Amino acid sequence: MSETILKKSNVLTRFRRFARSNGLGLAILVSISRVASFHIWRRWFQLSIVHVYSAPLSAIRTASRLPSAYTIRPAEVDDFDELAEYCGNTDGVRERIDRGDICVLNLCANKIGAMIWLRLGPNAFSEDWSTLNCHVRLPDRAAWMFDGKGTIMGAWSGLMMTLPKYLAERGIDEVYTMIDFDNRKSIDPMLSLGLRQVGSYLFVKLLGLKFSRCRDIAEKRWQRLPMSLGRLEVTKEL
């Protein structure tokens, strides 16, 4: 059997598995999104599919002990230059800090080994408007986690298993995050920590026309916005 035929067989096998788990309609959309990701199409066509994950703090795994080399704390003014370099976006880091977002660091031997951004409710998150065309409204006592990153082995999991204590001290009892449907490198660690998928969001833009739908994980049908996923509201208007 030729290499080309084997590759096609593997693609079909993955498609069938995804369709069995997520439905034929979403599987077809995912296939279209692969085509849409090619640069030649982006000017006329855009397709974004993300999953929303959530967990009460009590369901998130915590660490009884951490390596003594770890220091987990919020970023401070003196961390700005190193944090901007770590994130690769000086203006973006400055904008997030200015609007009140919190960046929690895991310092490994005084070097950033992992970090995650937090927005505490009641609040709203709109940073992905250009690709998702939606806002998320956070209720009181909820936190939105985004743009987590780890570069030293074990640093990210150590940070995440310490996060519940940090959030509980600030009156938070539930966390939410949104991840691209096929980003297994981010999805699998979140599932292992105790987060669970609560819904999906779909956005399509074709020749200037825009279409968006949201689905609760417990329901089969996609609905128009605004829509609630747990205590989180996905909406077009703030």
N, C-alpha and C positions, 0 to 999 in steps of 0.2 A: 504494500500500500504506500502510495507516494506521500511525501511530507505535506503537500497541499491538502490532500484528502483527509489526512489525520487532523490537521488544523481545523478544517470545516466540521469534522465529526465532533471535535472537542467543543467548538462553538455551539453546535446544535445541542449537545448534551448539557452544557451550562444553561442554555436558553430554556430547555425543558425543565430542568431542576428549579430555575427561578420562577417559571410560570406555575409550577405545581405549588410553590410556597407562597407566591404573591399574586397569582391571578394572571390570565393571559393578557388582559388589557395593559397592565403595568409592565409586563415583560416586553410587549411590543413597543411601548413608550421608551423603555430603557434602551432597546435596540436602536430606536430612532435617535436617542440622545447621543449614542456613540457616533453616529454619522454627523450629528449637529456639532459635535466637538471639533470637527475639522475646521481649520481657519477659513477655508473657502466659503463655508456656509454661514459663518457667524454674523455677517452683515445683514442677512435676510431672515435668519431663523435662529431661535434660541429655545432650548428646553432645559428646565431645571427641575430635578426631583430630589427632595430632601426628606429625611425622617426626623421626627421630634422625639426626644427621649426625656424621661423624667424619673425621679425617685424621691421619696421622703428621706431626710437625712438618716433616719433610723434604719433604712434599708441599705445604706452604702457601707461597704467594707471599711473598717478602720484598722490602723496599725497599732499594736500594743507597744512595739519598740521600733525605733528607726536608727539607722547607722549614726554614730556620733558625729560623723563628718557632715551630716545634713543640718542645715539651718533654714527653717521654713518661716517666712514672714512676708508682710506686704512690702511692695517696692516703696522706697523712699526717694527723696529728692536727689540724694547722692548716687542713686542707682540709674539715673536717667540715661546717661551716655552709654553705659554697658547694656541697659535694657533696649535702647534704640538700636544698637549694633546687633544685639541678639535677635530682635524682631525684624531687622532689616528695613525699618521704616520710621525715621525720626519724626516726620510730621504726623504720622498716624498715632504714634505713641503719645506725642504731646497733646493731640486732640482728645484722645481717650482720657488722659489724666485730667485735662481741663474740664471735661464734662462730668467728672466724678467717678469714672470707672476705676476699679481696684485691680491691681495686678499682684497676684501672690506668687512669690518666688521660692524655689528650692535651691539654696546655695550649697554647692558641694566644694568644700575647701575654698570658700569665698569666691567661687565662680558659679554663674548661673548654669544650673544643670537642667532645670525645668521651670515652666511658668504657665499660668493660666489667667485669663481676664475674667472679671466678674462684674455684673451689673445687678444691683440689689433693688428689689421692688419695694413699694409700687413705682414702676418705671416702664419705659418702652425701649425696644431695640429695633433700629432701622438701618443698621450698617450694611445689610445685604440687599437694600432696596433695588439697586441697579440690576441684580441678577435674579431676585425673587419677587420684586414688586409687592412686598407686603411688610407690615410691621407686626411685632409681637408685643402684647401688653402683659407686663408682669404684675401679679397681684401683690398685696402686702405679704411679707414673710416668705417670698420666693426669690430665687437668684437665677440669673441667666449666666451660663458658662460659655465662653467662646475663645477661639484661637489658642487653645492649649498647645504646648510644645515641650518636648523633652529631648535632650541631646546626650545625656549621660545615663548609662544603663541603670534602671531602677529608680532614677530620680523622679520621673513623672508619676509612677505608681505610688511612691512615697509621698509625693505632694498631694495626690488625690485622696489617699487614705487618711491624711491629716486635715483635709479641707472641712469635713463635717464639724469638727470641734471649732474651727475658726468661724464658720458660718453660724453655728448655734449661738456663739457668744454675741453675734450681731442680730439675733432675733429671727434668723432664717430657719425654716423647717422643711423646705422643699427646693429642689434644683431642677432646671430644665436646660437642654441644649439641642442644637439642630446640626445634623451631619448629612453630607451627601450620601445618597442611597447606596453607592458602591464603594465607599471609603472604609474598607474593612480594617485598615490600620487604626482608625479612630473608633469604629463601632465596636469591635471586639473588646478593647480595653474598657469601654464604658459598660458593656454588658457584664464583664467580669467584676466590675466594681459594684454592681447592683442596680444600675439604671435599666429601664425597660422602655421599649418603643410605645408611645401613646398615640402616634398619628403620623400621617404623611402629608406633604404639600407638593403641589404640582404647578409649575408656571410655564406657559408657552407664549412665545412672541413670534409672529409670522407676518412679515411685510408691514409692520406697524400695528397689527392687531394683537391684542393681549388677552390671554385666557388663564385663569387661575382657579384651582379647586383644592379643597382640603378634606381629609378623611380621618375620622377617628378609627383607631386600630380595631375597635370592637364592631365597627360597622362596615358594610360592603360598599355603600354608595359614597361618591364624592359630592361635596356640597360647596355652595358658594360662600364667600367670605361676607361678613365675619363669622368665625366659628370658634368654639371653645374646645381645647384639648386639655382635659383636666381643669386646672384653674387658669391655664394660659389662654389668652385670646389672640387669634391670628386675624388681622384686619388690614384693610387698605387705607383706612382713615385713622388719624390720631385724634 
